[in-house]
Amino acid sequence: MKNKMGKIYISTAMIDKWAEDTAEMLSYMKFVPIRVECMVHMKAFEMIGLSQMFDELPDHQVVPTYKILCESEEGKFSKCTVEREVL
């Protein structure tokens, strides 16, 4: 997982309403948080961390942001994919 670093945002509402599914999603991603910050003005947590689902980064490159796309079965989290956001 060397240099497979990325940034994700998770809304506080998602954590409040679907805490168990949020935990399962992060586990599915094998997400290892390096930094977590509550962005009060965005009502979200900004998380920078490592995941096998992220692209490998060359040294000294800006950490990219990823969008998480989740799927559910019978109202429960089943799997997710990530999509690198292009600025």
C-alpha positions as CSV (number, residue, x, y, z in Angstrom):
1,M,0.0,0.0,0.0
2,K,3.1,2.2,-0.3
3,N,2.2,5.7,-1.5
4,K,-1.5,4.8,-2.1
5,M,-2.7,7.9,-0.3
6,G,-5.9,9.9,-0.8
7,K,-8.3,12.3,0.7
8,I,-12.0,11.6,1.3
9,Y,-14.8,13.5,2.8
10,I,-17.6,11.9,4.9
11,S,-20.5,14.1,6.0
12,T,-21.4,14.3,9.6
13,A,-25.0,13.3,8.7
14,M,-23.7,10.1,7.1
15,I,-21.9,9.2,10.3
16,D,-24.9,10.1,12.5
17,K,-27.4,8.2,10.4
18,W,-25.3,5.3,9.1
19,A,-22.4,4.8,11.5
20,E,-22.3,1.1,11.1
21,D,-22.3,1.3,7.3
22,T,-19.7,4.0,7.4
23,A,-17.4,1.8,9.5
24,E,-18.0,-1.1,7.1
25,M,-17.2,1.1,4.1
26,L,-13.9,2.2,5.6
27,S,-13.1,-1.4,6.5
28,Y,-14.0,-2.6,2.9
29,M,-11.6,0.1,1.6
30,K,-8.9,-1.0,4.1
31,F,-8.6,2.7,4.8
32,V,-5.8,3.6,7.3
33,P,-6.4,7.2,8.5
34,I,-3.3,9.4,8.8
35,R,-5.2,12.6,9.5
36,V,-8.8,13.3,10.3
37,E,-10.2,16.8,10.6
38,C,-13.7,18.0,11.3
39,M,-14.6,20.7,8.7
40,V,-17.4,22.4,10.6
41,H,-18.2,24.8,7.8
42,M,-18.7,21.8,5.4
43,K,-20.4,19.6,8.0
44,A,-18.0,16.8,7.1
45,F,-14.8,15.0,8.1
46,E,-11.8,15.4,5.9
47,M,-9.8,12.2,6.0
48,I,-6.4,11.6,4.6
49,G,-5.1,8.1,4.6
50,L,-3.9,5.0,2.8
51,S,-6.0,2.5,0.9
52,Q,-5.3,-0.2,-1.6
53,M,-8.1,1.4,-3.7
54,F,-6.2,4.6,-4.3
55,D,-3.7,5.3,-7.1
56,E,0.0,5.1,-6.2
57,L,1.5,8.6,-5.9
58,P,4.9,9.7,-7.0
59,D,6.9,11.4,-4.2
60,H,6.0,15.0,-3.3
61,Q,2.7,15.0,-5.3
62,V,-0.4,16.7,-3.8
63,V,-2.7,14.1,-2.2
64,P,-5.7,13.7,-4.6
65,T,-9.4,13.7,-3.5
66,Y,-11.5,10.6,-4.1
67,K,-15.3,10.2,-4.3
68,I,-16.7,7.1,-2.7
69,L,-19.4,5.3,-4.6
70,C,-21.3,2.8,-2.4
71,E,-23.7,0.0,-3.3
72,S,-26.2,-1.6,-0.9
73,E,-28.2,-4.8,-0.8
74,E,-31.5,-4.9,1.2
75,G,-30.6,-1.5,2.7
76,K,-27.2,-2.5,4.0
77,F,-23.7,-1.6,2.7
78,S,-22.4,-4.3,0.3
79,K,-19.4,-2.8,-1.5
80,C,-17.8,0.5,-2.8
81,T,-15.5,1.8,-5.4
82,V,-13.5,5.0,-5.5
83,E,-13.3,7.6,-8.2
84,R,-10.5,10.1,-8.4
85,E,-11.8,13.7,-8.6
86,V,-10.4,15.8,-11.4
87,L,-9.9,19.4,-10.7
